[in-house]
């Protein structure tokens, strides 16, 4: 960066010198000759300066990194970390403790223990493995992993005493060790006055934001001061996928808004330019105090000052020089920023705004020069004038466009994707960012002194952040909002080739017209044609198994915009996305089969902006701690909770849902430990449709499967494979179902070995074709030709249909009702996997009959009588159809 800045200034001086030589040439020597001699001489100086600057920058950075690495890899901390020693230490908190998300089941305590990652500086250590009792003084950065709500209340600059075990740091991180803390910390010192004031202002903003809806009250503090402690996971995911995630972290944009408002006020007061710059700098420093001067905030502050310098002087090159000096300074004193993608994105966006945006703004705006150029162009080529925009509109478009173009290479390297919708989303939210930031900042300032006034200020700010949330939610659902792209250097090279081709095409008018025509046609195909012929979910869907990773999350069709949800998966974001794709706005019934995290932790995603009529839980309590937490959450939301007995049934639209296990009177089916006991108490559902039936087996293991076979044998066309396809399956139970398809909800590369190879072999041996979410994404059960079929949203190579039992719907091959599973085994309109709109090649014979639900039942008479009734009273209570 320093070398680039040197080259920039030297090139400009070269041009100026060449022009001066031309103007002041002697009468006896041609002007062009003198200018050429001068340019050649200065060009040599240019390359010399570039080489010198590059060598100096490389040497300084290398020396800084070498000194830091030496300090961190030598000394007592590195030695103790290599031995995984247990120590008692005093640490100083350097940044806000970050609460860790919990996606996997860690036992009952995971429902009540909050886990934190805390950046800190290790001050003193005392090893438990040595006989010495003294403390050793050190001063090295570490990362602390701890549990307990006490950590969430700590502020930067506080010192605490902890006991824990040291471990080696993550390779590549410039820190001395990782400290795994046991128990709560013992607070030694109060936070500094500066951090106390900052904490008070941030807490005041959070309190004032309590008057807003949950999603807005989480985003407003994140937008204003970078406080994401209450950020809605779904909102955070939407912002990330639409290129708006820079809004929930303090960046140069926040500082620029505050500085811009200060400059505007100073201009109204007719202050001098230097005074305006001073007030802007003071405002940004105050803002940084409120946002806490962590390394990310300091980085944004210095870059904001660079942008402010460029804005005040009107010379972009000065801003770029300041940006370059800032980058060099930060990488010298904080070398870990050199490998931070966040730092690279911030630098790239700022550079794009400083270098590219002014040129695009002037080219697109109705300035005098542009009007003259357009007039000349029209005179030379009639009808070839360029469409010009008002200057304010041109700048509003140029700034986000330049920033997005500049950060795209970094995004490709980082995540292997491009976000075409980011420019549109940033343009739409731009009018709301400044009001939300200024009103939120004002609320933070007045909250400690006048809480009621702060509460009034956040109300209009809530409307602004509400618009941002609405735009993000709309943009994320657009087709190709995020486009997969090769990551790494290969993706970067492909991006460079693509940009080169686009630039060549746009240079010629005829090619531009052709490219715009093709782009318009593709846009119509994506926005209009594709939703009609290849939308998700497919037509006449009856059940969707959501790809929620290692867990279960399913939805059963219950009418227009309604669905019965069975389990919620481990991640509320993934579950909410699945329901949004299915258009589910109302959940008349939610079934939580058992209280393991991979089945219930996604509950907030189901409850987000949806009405839930009632929740069914297991009638056999096995995990009181988890059940109590769920019950309290449901009671707070005033959602009824039912523990129903086998035989309970409801009808929802096309679906008839019946509970067949567990028995209330039966004892717990013990297995291999506490986890197996909880699994064996899962709620088991049997769902019937006009075209067939499906069994939802929860996480039943061998003991409970054998008990269900003994008490209530059933048959089903499709099986939700119990316990993610683990090896604890009963061959007799699975064979008794007669299922021809087995759906397995499983996470890719999970640590449990699910699905087990033995289970896959067993399913194939009994004639049930396995379908896995880790390979095919969401799976849908649809009605086709009087039978059921499976449609996969993801991998088109996965089989798409299954053959029903012989004698009911034909054979499984060319003569069956569902056709071949080879190259023609598609679904016509749904996903573009075939041409017949059915299940591939229909063969020579068509099935003419219709399966009647219940023909294959093997229930006992008692259970059959219990399944025959309808809950008329409950139907009116929870809105059943």
N, C-alpha and C positions, 0 to 999 in steps of 0.2 A: 504494500500500500504506500509506504514512504517512497519507494522507487517510482511508483506510478505518479505520485504527486510531483516529484522532482521533474520527471519527464514532461508533465503537463505544463508546469511553469516555464521550463526551458524551451519547449516548443513554441509557446506563445511569445517568448522573448525573441526566438529565432525569426518568427514571422514579422514581428515589429522591427527587428534590426534589418531584415531584408527590405521592408518597405521604406525605412529611413534611408538605407543606402541607395535605393532607387530615387528617392526624392532629392537627396543631397549629392548626387554624383557630380564629378568634375566635368567641365565641358569637353575635355579631350578624350574621355573614356566613355564608351557606351554604357547606358544605365543598366541594361540587362546583364552585361558582363560584370559590372561591379556588384550588382545584387547577387549574382551567382557565386562569385568568390566569397562574399560575406556569408551566404547561406551555407556553403560547403564548410567553412571554418566553424561556424556555430553548430552545424550538425555534428561535427566531431566532438565538440564540447557536450552536446546533448547526450550522446551515447556514453561518454566518460562519466558524466554525472549520474546516469542511470545505473551504471555498473557500480560506482562508488556507493550510491545510496542503497542498492540491493545488498552489497557485501556488508555494509554497516548494520543494516536491519537484521540480516541473517545472523551475523556474529552476536549482536546484542540479544536476540531472541534465544539463540543456542546457549549462550552463557547463562541467561536467566533460567532456562529450563534445567540446565545441568546443575546449577547451584540448588535449585528447588528439589530436584530428584535426589541429590546427595544428602540434603538435610532430612528428607523424609525416609530414606532407605537405610540410614545409619543411626546409631544411637539406641537408647534403651527401649523405646517404644517399638521399633522395628524388630528387635530381638524378642521382646515379649509376645508380639503378635505372631511371630514365626512359631512360638511354642504354645499358642492359644492359652496364654496365662490368664489367670483370674487376678484382678487388681481392684483396689479402691482408689478412686481418682476424683480430682476436682476439675470440672469442665466449665467453660464459659459458653453460653448459648450465643451463636452468631447469626441465627436467622429463625424465622418462625418454625415451630414444630409442625411437620406436615403429617396429617392423618393418612394412614395407609389404607387403601381399599381392600376389602376382604371378599375374595371371589370363591374360595374353597372352604370346605368344612374342616374345622380344626378342633372339633369336640364341642361340648356344651359351653365351655368358657368363652368361645369366640363370639357369643351373643352379647357378652357383657364387658369384654375387654377391648378397649381401643388401642390400636397399635400406631406408633409414631416413628417417623424418621426425622432426626434432629441434627442439623449441622452445628458443629461445636469446635472449640479449641481446647485441646488437652493441656491443662496447666500443671498439675502435679499427679504423680502416680506412686502407689505403694503396692508392690507385688506380694501376693499371699504365698508364693513359692519360695521366697527368700527368708532368711532369718533376721535380716535387718528390719528395724521398725521405722526408719526415717522415710521421709517423702523426697522423691526426686523431682526437681523442677524441670519442666519441659514446656514447649510452646509450639505445638504442631496441630494441624487441622485433622479432624476425625469426623466420622459419621456415626451417630448413635442410633441404635435400634432399640426401642423400648415399648412397654405396654403400660396402660393405666391412664385414666383421665387427668391425673395431675400434670402430665407433660403438656397437655393442651393449653394450660393456663400460663405457661412460662413465656417470658418476653426476652428478646435479644438483650445481651449485656448482663443478664443474670448469671450468677455462678452457683453451681449445685455440686453436691458430693454424691457419687454413685458407686455401686459395686457391680462389676460385670466381667465378661470374658473378652479379651482382645482377639481379633482375627485379622488375617491379611486383607488389605483393601482390594477392591476390584481392579484388575489389570488395566492400566491406562489412566486411572484416576490419580490426581496429584494430592493424595492424602496419606497420612502415616498408617492408619489402621481403621478397622471397624470395631466398635464397642457394643457388645450385646449385653444390655443392662438387665439386672435382676432386681425387681422390686421398685418402689417409688423413689424419686430423688429427694435428697435433703437440701432444702434451699439455704444457701449461705448468704447471699446478698440480694438486695432489691435491684430492680432495673435502674439504669441511669436516668437522670431527669429528662433527657431528650427522648429516650424510649418510653418513658412514662407518659409524656405528653402525647407522643405518637399513638401509644396504645389506647389512651383515653379518647382521642379523636376517632380512632378506628372503631372502638367499642361503641361510641356514641352514634356513628353512622350505622352500625349493625342494629342498634336498638331502634333508631328512627325508621330503618327499613322494615321492621317487623310489621308495619301497617300494610305492606305490599303483599301480593300473592307469593307463594313459595319460590317460584322460578325467578321472579323479579327481585325478591329480597336477597337471593344468592348472587345474581349477576351485577346488581348495582355496586356493592362494595368491591367486587372484582374489577369492574370497569373503572371505578374512581381511584381506588388505592391498592389494587392488586390483592385484595383479601378474598380468596376463593374457598374459605373454610365452610361456607354453606352453599356452595355451588351445586345446582341440580346436575346430576351426572348426564341426563339426557340433553340438557341445554349445552353443557360443555362438549358433548359429542357432536351435536349439530353445528356448533361454532367451529369446531375443528374440521369437519368435513366440508364446510362451505368457505373455508379460508378466512373465517372471522375470529379465530382463536386468539388473535393478538388483542382483542378487546377485553379479555378477562385477565390481562396481565398489564402492569404499568409499563408503558413504552414511550418512545419519543412522541407518539401521537397525543398521549395525555398531557405531556409537558408542553407540546406545541399549542394545545387548546388553551391551557392556562396562560402561557406566555402571550398568545394572540389576544386573549381577552384583556390582559394587562396592557399590551401595546395599544389596543384600541382605546382603552380608557385614558392612557397617557396622551394619545393623540388628541382626544377631545379636550384635554386640559392644556394642549399646545405646549407640551414640554419638548425640550431639545432631544435630538436623536440619541445622544449618549445617555441622557437621563432615562429615556424610554428603555434603552437596552439594560440599564441598571435595574429598573423596576421589574423588567421581564426576568432577569436572572434571579432577583430576590424572590419573585413569585415561584419560580421553578424550584428554588432551594426549599422554600416552605412546603411545596407539594411533595418534594422528596422526603422531608421529615415525616409528613403524614403517612406516606407510603413505606416508610422505614428504609433507611439507606443500606439496603442489602446490595450485593454485587450487581444484581440485575437492574436495580433501580439506579445505582450509580452509573452503570453503562448507559442506560436510557437518558440520564441527566446530562452526561457529557455529550452524547450525540444530539440531544435536544439543544444544548448550547451551540453546537456546531451548526445546526439548522437555523437557529436564531441569528447567528452571525451572518449567514448567507442571506437571510431574509432582510436583516437590517441594512446591509450594505448593497443589496441588489446584485451581487456578483457571486454566481454559483461556485466559481473556482475557489473562492476563499472558504466557502462552506466545505467543499471537498477537501481542501488542505487541512482544515480543522478536524474533519472526520478522520483523515489519515493519521494525523498526530494523535488523536484520541485512541484509535485502534492500536497504534504502536505503543502508546503509554500503558494501556490496559494489558496488552499481551506481555509487556515487560514485567509488570508488577503482579499480574495474575495470569500466569501462563496457561492455567487450566481453561481459560476462555477460548484459547486457540482451537480446541476440539469440541466446543459447545455449538450445537446446531442453532440454539436460540440466539447466541451471539452472532453467528454467521447470518442468520435471517435478518436480524436487526441492522447489521452493517449493510447488507445487500439492499434492503428496502430503503434505508436512508440514502445510500449512494444513487439508487434509481431515482428517488425524488429530487435529489440535487442536480443530477446530470441529465436525465432523460426527460423528466416532467416539464422543465421550462421550454425545451425545444418543441415538444409536442403541443404544449399550450400555445406557443406563438404560431405554430404551423396551423393549428385548428381554429384560432380565434380571429375575430374581426378587427384586427389592428390595422393601422394605416398602411403599414408595409404589406400586410397580407392582401389588403384591398388593391394596392398598386400591382402586386404580383398577379392577383387574380384578373385584373383588368388587362395586363399585358398578355396573360395566358389566354384570355378569351379573344383578344384581338388576333393572336396567332392561330388559335384553334377554336373556331366557333363551337359553342356548346360544350367546351371542355372545362368550364369553370369548376372549382372545387367548392364543396359545401362547407361554409364557415359557421362557427358557433359563436355565441356571445362569450366574452373573455371569462366570465365567472363560470360558465358551463364548461368551457374548454379546460379550465384549470381543475374543475371538479372531476372531470373524466381522466385528465392526464395524470393526476397524482396517484390514484389507486392503480391505474393501468401500468404506470412506470414501476411502481412498487411491486406489483404482481409479476411483471416480466423479470424484474431483477431477482426476485426470490425463487422463481421457478426452477433454475438449476439446482439450488440448494434443496428444494423440496424433492426433486427427483433423486438426488443422492441420499436424502434422509429417509424417505418413505416409499419410494418407488411408485409415485402417482402424481398426476397433475389434476388441478381443480379448475376446469373451465368456468364453473359458475361463480368463482371467487370475485371476479371483476364486477359482475352484475350485483352480487350480494353486497359488496363494499359500497357500490354506488347507491344502493337503496338505503343502507343503514347510515350513510354519511350524515344526513341532516339530523339524525337523532343522537349522534355520539357527543357532539359539543354540548347541547343542552343537558344531557344526562351527566356528563362530566362536571360541568360548572355547577349545576344544581346540587349534585352529590357532594362536591367539594365544599360548597357553601354550607350544606347540612352538617358535614363533619366538623366544620369550624365552629358552628353555633351550637352543636348538640350538647357539649359539656355545660354551656351557660344557659341555654334556652331550649330545652328538649321539644317543647310544643312547636316552636318555629321550625326546628329541624324536621319534625314529622310533616309539617306543611310543605316544606321544600321537596321532600322525597316523593310526594304524590305526583307532581308533573314529571319528575325524573323517572317514576315508575312507568308512566305512559311511554317515555322515550325508550327505556330498556325493553318494555313490552313489544314495541315495534321491532326492535332488534331480534328478539326471540321469535317473533312471528316470521320475519324474513328468513331467519336461519332454518326454522321448521319447514317453510315452504321450499326454500332452495335445495335442501337436502333430499327432498323427494323428487326433484327434477331428474329426468333421464340423463345419464352420464354426468351427474354433478361432480363425480370423482371418477377419473379414468385411470385404470391401472397402467403402469409404465415400468419398463425395466429399471431396476435400481442400479446404483454404482456407476462406474465409468462407462459401462455399455449403454446405460440409459442416458447418460450425459452426452455421449457421442451421437446417439439416435436423436436426441433433442436438438443438437447442433445441426445435424443434417436436415431435420424437419424445418428449422428456422431458415436455413439457407434456401431450401426449396421455396418456402413461402415468400421470402424476399424477392427471389427471382420472378416468381409468378406475379407478384404485385407491382413489378416495375413496368409491365406492359398493360395498356388499357384493355385490350381484347382478352388477355389472360385474366385480368381482374374481373371482368364481367362474367367470364366462364366460371371462375372460382366462386364468385358470389352466387351464381345460379346453382352450382352444385351444392354449395353450403346451405342455401335456402331449401333446396329439395331434400337434403339430408335432415334438416331441422324439421320440416313437415313430416318426414317419415318417422322421425324419433318421437315427436310430440303428438302426432295425430294417428298415423298408421300403426306404429308399434303398440301403443296402448290398446288398440282395438283387436289386434291379432296375437299379441304375445304378452299380455299383461299378467301380473301376478297379484292375487292368486288366480288360478284358472277358473273358468266357468264351472258352475255346479260343484264347487268344492264342498266337501263334507267335514274334513278334518285337516288341520295343518300342524305338522311337527316343526317347531321353530328350531333353527340352528342357533342354540344358545351356548355352545361350547360343551364343557363337561357337566351336563345336567339335563333336566327335563323341563320342557315348556311347550304345551300344546293348546290348541283352540279348536273347539267343536262348533260347527255351524249351528246357529240358533235363530236365524232370520236376518233380515236386512240390517247391517251394522251391528249385529249382536253375535256374541260367541260365548260358549262355556269354556272357561280356561281351566286346564288341568296342569297344575304346577307352574312355577314362574321362572325356573332356571336360576343361575347364580348371579346374573348381571341384569339390573333393571333397564339399562340402556338397550341391550340386545332384545329383551322381551318387549319393551315398548315399541321398538322398530318393527318387530314382527307383527304386532297387533295393528300398528299403523298401516303397514303394507296391506294387511287383510281388511282394512277399513272398519275395524272393531272400535265402536264408540261406547258400547253398552255391554256390560258383563253381568247377565242375570244370575250366574252362579260361578263361583270360583272354588275349585277343589284343590286342597293342599294335601297330597297323599301322605306325607310324613315330614317332620320338621328337621330335615337336613338342609344345609345351606345351599346345596346345588339344586334344591327344589323350591326353596322359599325366599332366598335372598333377593330375587328379582321382583318381589311383591310391590315395591314402590313404582316400578315400571308399569305394572298392570293398573295401579290406582291413579296413575297420572292422567288427569283430564278425562277420567271415565267413571261412570257410576257402577258400583258393584252391589248387586242385590243381596247376596249372602255368601258365606264362606263355609264349605264343608271340610271338616278335619277328621282325623282318625278317631274312631270310638274306643280305641285301645291306647291310652296315654302311656308313652314310654320315655319321653324326654321332657320332664316338667319345666326345666329352665327355658328351653327354646319355645315350648308351647305357651308359657306365661308371657314371654315377650311378644309373640304373635298376637295373643289374645288382647294384650294391652293396646297394641297398635290398632287392632280392629275396633276395640271399644272406643278408643279416642276418635275414630272416624265414624262411629255409630253404624258399623256394619255388623249384622247378625252373624253369629258363629254357631254352626250346628255340628254335632257329632251324631251321625245317623247310623242306623243299623242296616244290615243286609236286607234287601228287598225294597228299600226306598227307591222311588223312581220319579222322573219328571219327563215331560215332553217339551222340547224347545224347537220350534220350527220343524225342520226335517229330521231332527235327532231325538231319539228316545234313550235317555240316560238312566242306567240302573246301577245301584251299589250292590256288590255281591260279597265283599269282604272288607274289613275283618269282622269276625263274630265278636260281639260284646262279651259273651259269656266265656269264650275261649281264653285259655291262658296264653301268655307270651310264647311265641315260637322262638326259642333260643337258638342261636347259631354260633358263629365264630366271634363272640364278643358283643359289647353293647351296641355297636353299629349294626350288626346283623339283627339284633332284637328290634331295633327301630325300623329297619328295612322291612322286616316281616310283619309289622303292624301297618303297612301301607294300605291306603284306600284303593280297592280294585273296582274299576268301572267296566261295565259291559254296555256298549253303545250299539243300537240298532238303527239302521236306515232302511229305506225301501229296497235298496239294492244289495244289502248285506250287513255285516256286523263286524265289530272290532273290540278286542279286549285290551284294556289299559292295565298293565300288570304292576305299575309302580316300581318299587325296588324289591319285590318279593324274591327271596332266596329259596333254596331247596326245600327247607322244612315247611315254609308257608305254602309253597307250590303244591307239595304233596297233600297238605291239609285241605287246600281248596279243591284239589281233584277228588279227595275222598268225600267232602261235604257237598260241593255244588259243581259237578262237572259241567262244562259248557263247551260249545264249539263256536269258532269265530273265523271269519275270512281273513282278517288281518290281526296281527299281534303287535302291540307295543312291547318290545322285548324287555323283560324285567331287568333292572339293575344294570342298564347300559351294556348288556351282553356279557356280563361277568361269567366266570367259569362255574358259578354256583347255580346251575340250572338242573331241573328235574327232567330227564328225557321222557318219562311217562307223561308228565303234565304237558309238555310242549307237543308231544305226539297226539295227545287226546284232543287238542284244539282243532286239528285239521286245517290250520292256517296255511295259506299259500303265499303270504308275504309277511315279513317280520321287519318292523321299523326299529332302528336303533339310534337313540339320541346320545351322541358321544362327541367328546372334544378331540380335535386333532392332536396327535402326539401327547396324549395324556399320560400321567405317571402311573396309572392303575393297570395298564395293559388291556383296556377295554376297546373293542370287544375281544373276548378271548378267542383264539383260534379254534379251541375245542367247541365253543358255542356256535361259531360260524359253521363248522363242519356238521354239527348236530342239526342246525336249521336246514342246511341243504339236504341232509340225509332224510329228513322227514318231509321234504318237498316245499319248504318255505324259503322264498327268495329274500335274502337280507338287503335292506336299504339303509345306508348310514348317512347321518347329517354331516359327518366330518369330511365326506367325499362329495356329497351331492347338495349340501346346503339344506334349505328348507324342503320339506317333503309334504306333498298334499295328497289326500285321498279324495278322488273325484268319482262321480257316477258316469259310467260309459256303457252304452248298449245294454242296459239292464243289469250291469255288474259294477264292480269297483276296479279302479286303476290307480296307480301311483304316478304322480308327476313330480319330478325333481326340479328345483329352481336353479341348482348350481351346475354341477359337472354334466355336460351333455353326453358324456361317454357312459354314464351310469344307465343301467336298464330302466325303462320307463313304465313298464306294465307287467302285471303278473297274470298268470292263467288261473282261473278258478278251478275248483275241484272237478274232476272228470264226472260226467253225468249231470252236472248242474249247468255248466257253461261251455262245454266243449273241451277239447284237448288243449295242451299247452303249445302245440306246434303250429304248423301251417293251417290246420283245419280247426283251430280253436277260435273261440269268440274274441280273444285278445291278440291273436296273431303272433307273428315272429318277433323275437327279441334281437334280431340282428340289425342290419343297417337300416331296415325300414321300420323298426319298432319305435315310432315316435308318437307325437300327440297332435299332429296337424297344426291347428291354430295356436296351441299353447306351447310357446317356446320355440316353434319352428323346427320340431324334430321329426316331422313326417308330412305326408301329403294328403292323408285321408281324414284328418280330423278325429280319428279314433285311436287305435293302438297299433299303427303300422299296417302291415299287410294283413288283410282279413282272411286270406286263404280262399279255398274253394267253397266253404260252407259258412253260412251265417247262423248265429244262434237266434232263435225266434222266441224263446220263452222269456219269462221274467222271474227272477228269484223272489220268493216270498220270505220276508223276514221271520225268523223263528222256526223255520223248517228243520234246522239242524240242531235244535236245542236238546241238551241232555240234562236239563235241570231236574232236580227233585220236585215232586209235586208241591211241597210246601213253599219252596222258593219261587216256583212258577206262579203260585197264587199270590205271593207277596209282590211279585213284579207286575201283576196285572192291574193294580190300582193306580190312580192318579191323585196327586196332591192338589185338589181343587183349592183348598184354602191357601196353601203356600203359593199356588200359581198366581193368585191375586196379590199376594204380598210382595213377591219379587219380580212381577211382570213377566211370568211365563206365558208362552204362546199357547 
